[in-house]
Amino acid sequence: MRFKPEQTAPLIKSAAVGALTGVFFSILFVALPGAALIFLVGVFNLDLDLSWFPSVITILALGGGGGSIFAAALFIKDRYIPYVEQVQEFEDDSDDDRFR
C-alpha cells in the first residue's frame, strides 16, 4: 500500500488528532478514576495493593498510541472503502397522483 505525497499530510494530521483525542479520553476514563481510587484508599486508610495501577506516563502513552493507530486505520479505511448510504427513491413509488 503506497500513499501519494498529497495523502501523507492528511494521514499524519489525522493520526495527530487521534493521538490527542486518545490522550484526552485516557485522562478522562482511566487517570481521573484512578486518581480518585488512590485518593479514597489514602483517605480511608484502606489496605489495598494498588501496584497494579499503571503510571501516568503509561496511561498517556497507551491512550495516545491507541488513538493515533485508530485514527490512522479509519483514515486508510475511508480512502479505500468510502461510506455510501443507500437512499430510497421516493419518486418511483408515488401512488398519489394529486400533485401531478
Phi and psi in radians as a Rosetta constraint file:
Dihedral C 1 N 2 CA 2 C 2 CIRCULARHARMONIC -2.084 0.35
Dihedral N 2 CA 2 C 2 N 3 CIRCULARHARMONIC 2.422 0.35
Dihedral C 2 N 3 CA 3 C 3 CIRCULARHARMONIC -1.799 0.35
Dihedral N 3 CA 3 C 3 N 4 CIRCULARHARMONIC 2.537 0.35
Dihedral C 3 N 4 CA 4 C 4 CIRCULARHARMONIC -1.321 0.35
Dihedral N 4 CA 4 C 4 N 5 CIRCULARHARMONIC 2.744 0.35
Dihedral C 4 N 5 CA 5 C 5 CIRCULARHARMONIC -1.045 0.35
Dihedral N 5 CA 5 C 5 N 6 CIRCULARHARMONIC -0.507 0.35
Dihedral C 5 N 6 CA 6 C 6 CIRCULARHARMONIC -1.318 0.35
Dihedral N 6 CA 6 C 6 N 7 CIRCULARHARMONIC -0.237 0.35
Dihedral C 6 N 7 CA 7 C 7 CIRCULARHARMONIC -1.655 0.35
Dihedral N 7 CA 7 C 7 N 8 CIRCULARHARMONIC -0.286 0.35
Dihedral C 7 N 8 CA 8 C 8 CIRCULARHARMONIC -1.283 0.35
Dihedral N 8 CA 8 C 8 N 9 CIRCULARHARMONIC -0.635 0.35
Dihedral C 8 N 9 CA 9 C 9 CIRCULARHARMONIC -1.125 0.35
Dihedral N 9 CA 9 C 9 N 10 CIRCULARHARMONIC -0.805 0.35
Dihedral C 9 N 10 CA 10 C 10 CIRCULARHARMONIC -1.122 0.35
Dihedral N 10 CA 10 C 10 N 11 CIRCULARHARMONIC -0.555 0.35
Dihedral C 10 N 11 CA 11 C 11 CIRCULARHARMONIC -1.140 0.35
Dihedral N 11 CA 11 C 11 N 12 CIRCULARHARMONIC -0.765 0.35
Dihedral C 11 N 12 CA 12 C 12 CIRCULARHARMONIC -1.159 0.35
Dihedral N 12 CA 12 C 12 N 13 CIRCULARHARMONIC -0.694 0.35
Dihedral C 12 N 13 CA 13 C 13 CIRCULARHARMONIC -1.118 0.35
Dihedral N 13 CA 13 C 13 N 14 CIRCULARHARMONIC -0.714 0.35
Dihedral C 13 N 14 CA 14 C 14 CIRCULARHARMONIC -1.126 0.35
Dihedral N 14 CA 14 C 14 N 15 CIRCULARHARMONIC -0.731 0.35
Dihedral C 14 N 15 CA 15 C 15 CIRCULARHARMONIC -1.153 0.35
Dihedral N 15 CA 15 C 15 N 16 CIRCULARHARMONIC -0.647 0.35
Dihedral C 15 N 16 CA 16 C 16 CIRCULARHARMONIC -1.177 0.35
Dihedral N 16 CA 16 C 16 N 17 CIRCULARHARMONIC -0.748 0.35
Dihedral C 16 N 17 CA 17 C 17 CIRCULARHARMONIC -1.142 0.35
Dihedral N 17 CA 17 C 17 N 18 CIRCULARHARMONIC -0.672 0.35
Dihedral C 17 N 18 CA 18 C 18 CIRCULARHARMONIC -1.110 0.35
Dihedral N 18 CA 18 C 18 N 19 CIRCULARHARMONIC -0.669 0.35
Dihedral C 18 N 19 CA 19 C 19 CIRCULARHARMONIC -1.128 0.35
Dihedral N 19 CA 19 C 19 N 20 CIRCULARHARMONIC -0.771 0.35
Dihedral C 19 N 20 CA 20 C 20 CIRCULARHARMONIC -1.139 0.35
Dihedral N 20 CA 20 C 20 N 21 CIRCULARHARMONIC -0.681 0.35
Dihedral C 20 N 21 CA 21 C 21 CIRCULARHARMONIC -1.150 0.35
Dihedral N 21 CA 21 C 21 N 22 CIRCULARHARMONIC -0.709 0.35
Dihedral C 21 N 22 CA 22 C 22 CIRCULARHARMONIC -1.112 0.35
Dihedral N 22 CA 22 C 22 N 23 CIRCULARHARMONIC -0.690 0.35
Dihedral C 22 N 23 CA 23 C 23 CIRCULARHARMONIC -1.115 0.35
Dihedral N 23 CA 23 C 23 N 24 CIRCULARHARMONIC -0.762 0.35
Dihedral C 23 N 24 CA 24 C 24 CIRCULARHARMONIC -1.043 0.35
Dihedral N 24 CA 24 C 24 N 25 CIRCULARHARMONIC -0.840 0.35
Dihedral C 24 N 25 CA 25 C 25 CIRCULARHARMONIC -1.219 0.35
Dihedral N 25 CA 25 C 25 N 26 CIRCULARHARMONIC -0.543 0.35
Dihedral C 25 N 26 CA 26 C 26 CIRCULARHARMONIC -1.213 0.35
Dihedral N 26 CA 26 C 26 N 27 CIRCULARHARMONIC -0.604 0.35
Dihedral C 26 N 27 CA 27 C 27 CIRCULARHARMONIC -1.176 0.35
Dihedral N 27 CA 27 C 27 N 28 CIRCULARHARMONIC -0.786 0.35
Dihedral C 27 N 28 CA 28 C 28 CIRCULARHARMONIC -1.185 0.35
Dihedral N 28 CA 28 C 28 N 29 CIRCULARHARMONIC -0.756 0.35
Dihedral C 28 N 29 CA 29 C 29 CIRCULARHARMONIC -1.785 0.35
Dihedral N 29 CA 29 C 29 N 30 CIRCULARHARMONIC -0.220 0.35
Dihedral C 29 N 30 CA 30 C 30 CIRCULARHARMONIC -2.107 0.35
Dihedral N 30 CA 30 C 30 N 31 CIRCULARHARMONIC -0.910 0.35
Dihedral C 30 N 31 CA 31 C 31 CIRCULARHARMONIC -1.220 0.35
Dihedral N 31 CA 31 C 31 N 32 CIRCULARHARMONIC -0.790 0.35
Dihedral C 31 N 32 CA 32 C 32 CIRCULARHARMONIC -1.170 0.35
Dihedral N 32 CA 32 C 32 N 33 CIRCULARHARMONIC -0.792 0.35
Dihedral C 32 N 33 CA 33 C 33 CIRCULARHARMONIC -1.107 0.35
Dihedral N 33 CA 33 C 33 N 34 CIRCULARHARMONIC -0.589 0.35
Dihedral C 33 N 34 CA 34 C 34 CIRCULARHARMONIC -1.151 0.35
Dihedral N 34 CA 34 C 34 N 35 CIRCULARHARMONIC -0.712 0.35
Dihedral C 34 N 35 CA 35 C 35 CIRCULARHARMONIC -1.130 0.35
Dihedral N 35 CA 35 C 35 N 36 CIRCULARHARMONIC -0.677 0.35
Dihedral C 35 N 36 CA 36 C 36 CIRCULARHARMONIC -1.129 0.35
Dihedral N 36 CA 36 C 36 N 37 CIRCULARHARMONIC -0.677 0.35
Dihedral C 36 N 37 CA 37 C 37 CIRCULARHARMONIC -1.137 0.35
Dihedral N 37 CA 37 C 37 N 38 CIRCULARHARMONIC -0.774 0.35
Dihedral C 37 N 38 CA 38 C 38 CIRCULARHARMONIC -1.097 0.35
Dihedral N 38 CA 38 C 38 N 39 CIRCULARHARMONIC -0.714 0.35
Dihedral C 38 N 39 CA 39 C 39 CIRCULARHARMONIC -1.093 0.35
Dihedral N 39 CA 39 C 39 N 40 CIRCULARHARMONIC -0.793 0.35
Dihedral C 39 N 40 CA 40 C 40 CIRCULARHARMONIC -1.138 0.35
Dihedral N 40 CA 40 C 40 N 41 CIRCULARHARMONIC -0.682 0.35
Dihedral C 40 N 41 CA 41 C 41 CIRCULARHARMONIC -1.130 0.35
Dihedral N 41 CA 41 C 41 N 42 CIRCULARHARMONIC -0.676 0.35
Dihedral C 41 N 42 CA 42 C 42 CIRCULARHARMONIC -1.248 0.35
Dihedral N 42 CA 42 C 42 N 43 CIRCULARHARMONIC -0.720 0.35
Dihedral C 42 N 43 CA 43 C 43 CIRCULARHARMONIC -1.210 0.35
Dihedral N 43 CA 43 C 43 N 44 CIRCULARHARMONIC -0.768 0.35
Dihedral C 43 N 44 CA 44 C 44 CIRCULARHARMONIC -1.594 0.35
Dihedral N 44 CA 44 C 44 N 45 CIRCULARHARMONIC 0.110 0.35
Dihedral C 44 N 45 CA 45 C 45 CIRCULARHARMONIC 0.909 0.35
Dihedral N 45 CA 45 C 45 N 46 CIRCULARHARMONIC 0.764 0.35
Dihedral C 45 N 46 CA 46 C 46 CIRCULARHARMONIC -1.343 0.35
Dihedral N 46 CA 46 C 46 N 47 CIRCULARHARMONIC 2.538 0.35
Dihedral C 46 N 47 CA 47 C 47 CIRCULARHARMONIC -1.640 0.35
Dihedral N 47 CA 47 C 47 N 48 CIRCULARHARMONIC 1.210 0.35
Dihedral C 47 N 48 CA 48 C 48 CIRCULARHARMONIC -2.003 0.35
Dihedral N 48 CA 48 C 48 N 49 CIRCULARHARMONIC 2.452 0.35
Dihedral C 48 N 49 CA 49 C 49 CIRCULARHARMONIC -1.572 0.35
Dihedral N 49 CA 49 C 49 N 50 CIRCULARHARMONIC 1.967 0.35
Dihedral C 49 N 50 CA 50 C 50 CIRCULARHARMONIC -1.835 0.35
Dihedral N 50 CA 50 C 50 N 51 CIRCULARHARMONIC 0.432 0.35
Dihedral C 50 N 51 CA 51 C 51 CIRCULARHARMONIC -1.233 0.35
Dihedral N 51 CA 51 C 51 N 52 CIRCULARHARMONIC -0.289 0.35
Dihedral C 51 N 52 CA 52 C 52 CIRCULARHARMONIC -1.320 0.35
Dihedral N 52 CA 52 C 52 N 53 CIRCULARHARMONIC -0.331 0.35
Dihedral C 52 N 53 CA 53 C 53 CIRCULARHARMONIC -1.310 0.35
Dihedral N 53 CA 53 C 53 N 54 CIRCULARHARMONIC 2.252 0.35
Dihedral C 53 N 54 CA 54 C 54 CIRCULARHARMONIC -1.236 0.35
Dihedral N 54 CA 54 C 54 N 55 CIRCULARHARMONIC 2.827 0.35
Dihedral C 54 N 55 CA 55 C 55 CIRCULARHARMONIC -1.311 0.35
Dihedral N 55 CA 55 C 55 N 56 CIRCULARHARMONIC 2.922 0.35
Dihedral C 55 N 56 CA 56 C 56 CIRCULARHARMONIC -1.126 0.35
Dihedral N 56 CA 56 C 56 N 57 CIRCULARHARMONIC -0.692 0.35
Dihedral C 56 N 57 CA 57 C 57 CIRCULARHARMONIC -1.101 0.35
Dihedral N 57 CA 57 C 57 N 58 CIRCULARHARMONIC -0.696 0.35
Dihedral C 57 N 58 CA 58 C 58 CIRCULARHARMONIC -1.138 0.35
Dihedral N 58 CA 58 C 58 N 59 CIRCULARHARMONIC -0.749 0.35
Dihedral C 58 N 59 CA 59 C 59 CIRCULARHARMONIC -1.080 0.35
Dihedral N 59 CA 59 C 59 N 60 CIRCULARHARMONIC -0.811 0.35
Dihedral C 59 N 60 CA 60 C 60 CIRCULARHARMONIC -1.177 0.35
Dihedral N 60 CA 60 C 60 N 61 CIRCULARHARMONIC -0.693 0.35
Dihedral C 60 N 61 CA 61 C 61 CIRCULARHARMONIC -1.160 0.35
Dihedral N 61 CA 61 C 61 N 62 CIRCULARHARMONIC -0.762 0.35
Dihedral C 61 N 62 CA 62 C 62 CIRCULARHARMONIC -1.153 0.35
Dihedral N 62 CA 62 C 62 N 63 CIRCULARHARMONIC -0.693 0.35
Dihedral C 62 N 63 CA 63 C 63 CIRCULARHARMONIC -1.121 0.35
Dihedral N 63 CA 63 C 63 N 64 CIRCULARHARMONIC -0.789 0.35
Dihedral C 63 N 64 CA 64 C 64 CIRCULARHARMONIC -1.165 0.35
Dihedral N 64 CA 64 C 64 N 65 CIRCULARHARMONIC -0.761 0.35
Dihedral C 64 N 65 CA 65 C 65 CIRCULARHARMONIC -1.150 0.35
Dihedral N 65 CA 65 C 65 N 66 CIRCULARHARMONIC -0.763 0.35
Dihedral C 65 N 66 CA 66 C 66 CIRCULARHARMONIC -1.131 0.35
Dihedral N 66 CA 66 C 66 N 67 CIRCULARHARMONIC -0.748 0.35
Dihedral C 66 N 67 CA 67 C 67 CIRCULARHARMONIC -1.137 0.35
Dihedral N 67 CA 67 C 67 N 68 CIRCULARHARMONIC -0.674 0.35
Dihedral C 67 N 68 CA 68 C 68 CIRCULARHARMONIC -1.151 0.35
Dihedral N 68 CA 68 C 68 N 69 CIRCULARHARMONIC -0.780 0.35
Dihedral C 68 N 69 CA 69 C 69 CIRCULARHARMONIC -1.149 0.35
Dihedral N 69 CA 69 C 69 N 70 CIRCULARHARMONIC -0.726 0.35
Dihedral C 69 N 70 CA 70 C 70 CIRCULARHARMONIC -1.107 0.35
Dihedral N 70 CA 70 C 70 N 71 CIRCULARHARMONIC -0.778 0.35
Dihedral C 70 N 71 CA 71 C 71 CIRCULARHARMONIC -1.168 0.35
Dihedral N 71 CA 71 C 71 N 72 CIRCULARHARMONIC -0.683 0.35
Dihedral C 71 N 72 CA 72 C 72 CIRCULARHARMONIC -1.160 0.35
Dihedral N 72 CA 72 C 72 N 73 CIRCULARHARMONIC -0.683 0.35
Dihedral C 72 N 73 CA 73 C 73 CIRCULARHARMONIC -1.132 0.35
Dihedral N 73 CA 73 C 73 N 74 CIRCULARHARMONIC -0.717 0.35
Dihedral C 73 N 74 CA 74 C 74 CIRCULARHARMONIC -1.137 0.35
Dihedral N 74 CA 74 C 74 N 75 CIRCULARHARMONIC -0.656 0.35
Dihedral C 74 N 75 CA 75 C 75 CIRCULARHARMONIC -1.098 0.35
Dihedral N 75 CA 75 C 75 N 76 CIRCULARHARMONIC -0.797 0.35
Dihedral C 75 N 76 CA 76 C 76 CIRCULARHARMONIC -1.156 0.35
Dihedral N 76 CA 76 C 76 N 77 CIRCULARHARMONIC -0.725 0.35
Dihedral C 76 N 77 CA 77 C 77 CIRCULARHARMONIC -1.066 0.35
Dihedral N 77 CA 77 C 77 N 78 CIRCULARHARMONIC -0.744 0.35
Dihedral C 77 N 78 CA 78 C 78 CIRCULARHARMONIC -1.188 0.35
Dihedral N 78 CA 78 C 78 N 79 CIRCULARHARMONIC -0.427 0.35
Dihedral C 78 N 79 CA 79 C 79 CIRCULARHARMONIC -1.263 0.35
Dihedral N 79 CA 79 C 79 N 80 CIRCULARHARMONIC -0.609 0.35
Dihedral C 79 N 80 CA 80 C 80 CIRCULARHARMONIC -1.772 0.35
Dihedral N 80 CA 80 C 80 N 81 CIRCULARHARMONIC -0.486 0.35
Dihedral C 80 N 81 CA 81 C 81 CIRCULARHARMONIC -2.240 0.35
Dihedral N 81 CA 81 C 81 N 82 CIRCULARHARMONIC 1.480 0.35
Dihedral C 81 N 82 CA 82 C 82 CIRCULARHARMONIC -1.207 0.35
Dihedral N 82 CA 82 C 82 N 83 CIRCULARHARMONIC 2.630 0.35
Dihedral C 82 N 83 CA 83 C 83 CIRCULARHARMONIC -1.413 0.35
Dihedral N 83 CA 83 C 83 N 84 CIRCULARHARMONIC 2.018 0.35
Dihedral C 83 N 84 CA 84 C 84 CIRCULARHARMONIC -2.267 0.35
Dihedral N 84 CA 84 C 84 N 85 CIRCULARHARMONIC 2.184 0.35
Dihedral C 84 N 85 CA 85 C 85 CIRCULARHARMONIC -1.725 0.35
Dihedral N 85 CA 85 C 85 N 86 CIRCULARHARMONIC 2.438 0.35
Dihedral C 85 N 86 CA 86 C 86 CIRCULARHARMONIC -1.301 0.35
Dihedral N 86 CA 86 C 86 N 87 CIRCULARHARMONIC 2.244 0.35
Dihedral C 86 N 87 CA 87 C 87 CIRCULARHARMONIC -1.904 0.35
Dihedral N 87 CA 87 C 87 N 88 CIRCULARHARMONIC 2.304 0.35
Dihedral C 87 N 88 CA 88 C 88 CIRCULARHARMONIC -1.285 0.35
Dihedral N 88 CA 88 C 88 N 89 CIRCULARHARMONIC 2.436 0.35
Dihedral C 88 N 89 CA 89 C 89 CIRCULARHARMONIC -1.473 0.35
Dihedral N 89 CA 89 C 89 N 90 CIRCULARHARMONIC 2.047 0.35
Dihedral C 89 N 90 CA 90 C 90 CIRCULARHARMONIC -1.584 0.35
Dihedral N 90 CA 90 C 90 N 91 CIRCULARHARMONIC -0.432 0.35
Dihedral C 90 N 91 CA 91 C 91 CIRCULARHARMONIC -1.350 0.35
Dihedral N 91 CA 91 C 91 N 92 CIRCULARHARMONIC -0.492 0.35
Dihedral C 91 N 92 CA 92 C 92 CIRCULARHARMONIC -1.329 0.35
Dihedral N 92 CA 92 C 92 N 93 CIRCULARHARMONIC -0.438 0.35
Dihedral C 92 N 93 CA 93 C 93 CIRCULARHARMONIC -1.724 0.35
Dihedral N 93 CA 93 C 93 N 94 CIRCULARHARMONIC 0.332 0.35
Dihedral C 93 N 94 CA 94 C 94 CIRCULARHARMONIC -1.366 0.35
Dihedral N 94 CA 94 C 94 N 95 CIRCULARHARMONIC 2.089 0.35
Dihedral C 94 N 95 CA 95 C 95 CIRCULARHARMONIC -1.748 0.35
Dihedral N 95 CA 95 C 95 N 96 CIRCULARHARMONIC -0.225 0.35
Dihedral C 95 N 96 CA 96 C 96 CIRCULARHARMONIC -1.689 0.35
Dihedral N 96 CA 96 C 96 N 97 CIRCULARHARMONIC 2.046 0.35
Dihedral C 96 N 97 CA 97 C 97 CIRCULARHARMONIC -1.727 0.35
Dihedral N 97 CA 97 C 97 N 98 CIRCULARHARMONIC 0.129 0.35
Dihedral C 97 N 98 CA 98 C 98 CIRCULARHARMONIC -1.298 0.35
Dihedral N 98 CA 98 C 98 N 99 CIRCULARHARMONIC -0.249 0.35
Dihedral C 98 N 99 CA 99 C 99 CIRCULARHARMONIC -1.697 0.35
Dihedral N 99 CA 99 C 99 N 100 CIRCULARHARMONIC 0.151 0.35
